[in-house]
Amino acid sequence: MSRFRKFIVGILGLIVGLILSILIVKMQGKSPLEVYKALFGYSLGSLLSIISTLNAATPLILTGLSAAMAWDAGAINLGQPGQFLIGAITAALLGIYLPFPVWISIPLILIGAAAAGALWSGLAAFFRQKYNMDEFVSTLMLNFIAEYFTTYLVTYPFLDPKAYVASTTAIRKAFTLATPDQFNKGIYLAVLVAIFTWWIVKRWGIGYEWHMIGLNQRFAAVGGCKTERDYSLAMLYSGALSGLAGGILILGGTQHRFMKGIGGNFGWDGVMLAMIANNDVIMTVIFAFFFGALKAGGIGMEFDTSVPSEFILVIEAIIVISVVATRATIDLYGGKLKALVKTRRVVKNS
Amino acid sequence: MRGIYKIYPPEVLALENVDWSLKKGEVHSIVGENGAGKSTLMKILSGLIKPSSGKIFIKDCHVIFSAPYQAMKMGIGMVHQEFMLIPSFKVYENVILGSEKDLSKFGGLLDKRKAKSIIKSLSEAYGFEIDINAAASDISVAAQQKVEILKQMFRKVEIVIMDEPTAVLTPQEIEELFGRLRKLKEMGKTIVFISHKLDEVLEISDRITVMRKGKKVDTILNKDITKNVLANMMVGRDVIFRVNKPFKTPGKAVLEVDNITVNSIKRKTLGPVRFNVYEGEILGLAGIEGNGQFELVEALIGAMALSSGKISVKGIDVTNIAIRDRRKYIGFVSEDRKYTGLALKGSIKENLIMTHHIKNEMHNLPFTINWNKGEIFAQRLIKDFSIVCRSISEQCISLSGGNQQKVVVAREFTLNTPFLLLDQPARGLDVGTIEFIHKKILDMREHGIAILLISADLDELFNLSDRLMVMREGKITGILDPSETTKEDLGAYMLGVKENV
């Protein structure tokens, strides 16, 4: 499929998803018009809304890429939530305790977050290489460990006694990446990393090998690809992307600290993005902005209408299903339609 | 069948205006290259797929089938190329599956005793020696085929369609099958025999329909026709069955296999095996499948570790080096293009540059791939090996089998390796493609490449090889000169009756 067609199919799926959501809102006795007005207004309606859309999109770009590039390489990393949390806690702790000047600390914090995420996915890669354990299972399980481990850290050793909820103290003010009106400058980095990822996946030798291993591992191995090295690198890079997402959220988000439950749904949303985008790097980024808009809009929607912001999760899920279903449907019926047209033509001509 | 068209989505024209008829009590063969539409036509007749246009008449009665059971009711049944049996089910259970309702007692319980007795008498009537209580997974392929035929007889089918039934059988089993088919014919059944093996077709059929590229070329009586005439109709031009091979004195040893052994837990072990392949030589390896060929290939390519011994190419010891480095010296055409030879969902371009992507000339920076060069390279290969496709970005899965194999061969033959390992390079291909690939193999021989050709097709071995080597139970049991050996003789070596090493 050409990228253009992929894009059109994606948009069609989105439209179907939004229509289905209208029906659900309607069934709840709320006005769909108001809901969508609020969604739009708070995501793109003003400079402030646009900023909150971009802020929400920033971690999504990275977690989405994390899932997309790993799956494309045949490494079923489902550990984005865990890798995100481990990256975030690392950034938070470094942000509190690093004594160096800003220009060296911020890069160190971000590298540390990425490295921590890579360590977390690297564990799963190690288990697979050493004990032939499926990363599909181990990354999922590592999510729980990450969640409770970080909760433990912020509840006991690093608890800020003055905080209302379990959380660390705030990072040093100088390290924050947010502008006074709350714009997360980390998005520049996220986009740069996305471009770099595209370059690797599409133009590097290892990107080619990843894609081939994802399609047919035995073929790639016999063809001389370094399958084991490539697999490990895919897992590490994927984990690093998720970890970096966590780091950027700590430095550029609104909390500037690690709070229990801070990751929200960024990890799983990344998984959904990769599904919608069919593991394509560019599509993942585009859909990340769209999901960012939904998230930002959802919070506003809760203010204006009485629809809870959790409803956004429902919409997201519906969109995932409808995009994937639309893709399959168009392939199936589009093909049948073409066949019918051609039959007409051929039979007439003879 | 009148005016049958079939177009597979999205736009693959599989059948074009085919008129075809079948007479009661005949053996009617349908021949054609892969993708000529033989199977498609018969799948339409048996109700498995619907025609895009056209009508089917049975005894002048217009019928429309939308599922196989409807065709079955009209007495038409098909034995597919891939058997449709449930491995864990017993033979008789497989036979009654789908029509077990007719055998119920007490309003729902299956009357197993009745089922068994019916099937037993059926199997005796047709002279099938088969244990109806054995599990389908425990019996041989030939016996599984008997079960498939029994299934049709149990459903009182009048017309039996057999899709490439001989592809999975040994020569002896083929003879047995033909005996059975003749018996069915005597009992008044009508048989449709789909094949691309011309000798078999000429042996068994009353009438022959030749198909080419979705169209019927002709239906002829099997009288006074030769293999060459049939082949000509199939391919549309003359086909050379014997290749002209200029004599060549072999040069220095290129591949040296020195007493290698492979011990694995699951499979039969290999070795010790010792042989050389020389510059400009084609060494043919014969043997019944499962006698160590798989292990030899895996060991040569580096996918399986040796237990002992040494392999070298052009004097370079490759025994312990990784596949990636080995591929500088070894080109490899695998026997299964679907799982080893190709990434079917990848584009032609991506499939063609595999292994080439390691070479420096494909890189801009040491770690990036120069896709411009890759595309030029892919275009050149498509031209040189006449691969029929819409574009280099097309997925390999949408190519015909022959073109898929050409992609594999094109890639491996252009690696500039001194040694080529060819594992069944022409298996399952049509005559035209086989001819093309054989020509390319001889070209490589002309260029001084050392070639190890593993094949189950004895004609191919005799036509191409300079020397023949027989493998049995993991060891080499014979080295023969093809010009002084007969097929029967080779068969004796393969079965272990004779040895000369």
Contacts between the chains, C-beta under 8 A, distances in Angstrom:
chain1	res1	chain2	res2	distance
A	203	B	368	5.1
A	203	B	369	6.5
A	203	B	371	7.3
A	204	B	367	5.5
A	204	B	368	5.3
A	204	B	369	6.9
A	205	B	357	6.1
A	205	B	358	7.9
A	205	B	363	7.1
A	205	B	367	5.5
A	205	B	368	6.6
A	205	B	369	5.4
A	206	B	367	7.0
A	207	B	369	8.0
A	208	B	350	7.3
A	208	B	353	7.8
A	208	B	357	5.8
A	208	B	369	5.5
A	209	B	357	7.7
A	211	B	346	7.4
A	211	B	350	7.2
A	212	B	343	5.6
A	212	B	346	6.5
A	212	B	350	6.7
A	212	B	354	6.6
A	215	B	343	3.8
A	215	B	344	7.8
A	215	B	345	5.2
A	215	B	346	5.0
A	216	B	339	7.0
A	216	B	342	7.4
A	216	B	343	4.1
A	216	B	344	7.2
A	216	B	345	7.8
A	216	B	346	7.6
A	218	B	339	5.8
A	218	B	340	5.4
A	219	B	339	7.2
A	219	B	340	6.0
A	219	B	341	7.0
A	219	B	342	6.3
A	219	B	343	4.9
A	219	B	354	7.2
A	220	B	343	7.3
A	220	B	354	7.5
A	221	B	303	7.0
A	221	B	323	6.5
A	222	B	301	6.3
A	222	B	303	6.6
A	222	B	323	6.7
A	222	B	332	6.7
A	222	B	334	6.8
A	222	B	340	5.5
A	223	B	327	7.4
A	223	B	354	4.0
A	223	B	355	4.7
A	224	B	323	5.5
A	224	B	324	4.0
A	224	B	326	7.8
A	224	B	327	4.3
A	224	B	354	7.8
A	224	B	355	5.0
A	224	B	358	5.5
A	225	B	324	7.3
A	225	B	354	7.9
A	226	B	322	7.7
A	226	B	324	6.2
A	332	B	9	7.7
A	334	B	9	8.0
A	334	B	10	6.9
A	335	B	9	2.9
A	335	B	10	4.1
A	336	B	9	5.0
A	338	B	9	6.4
A	338	B	10	4.0
A	338	B	11	5.2
A	339	B	7	4.4
A	339	B	8	6.6
A	339	B	9	4.4
A	339	B	10	6.2
A	339	B	11	6.5
A	339	B	52	6.5
A	340	B	7	8.0
A	340	B	52	7.4
A	342	B	7	5.1
A	342	B	11	5.1
A	342	B	13	7.1
A	343	B	5	5.8
A	343	B	7	5.0
A	343	B	52	4.0
A	343	B	53	5.5
A	346	B	5	6.4
A	346	B	7	7.2
A	346	B	13	6.6
A	346	B	16	6.6
A	347	B	3	7.9
A	347	B	5	6.0
A	347	B	17	7.9
A	347	B	53	5.0
A	350	B	16	7.3
A	350	B	17	5.2
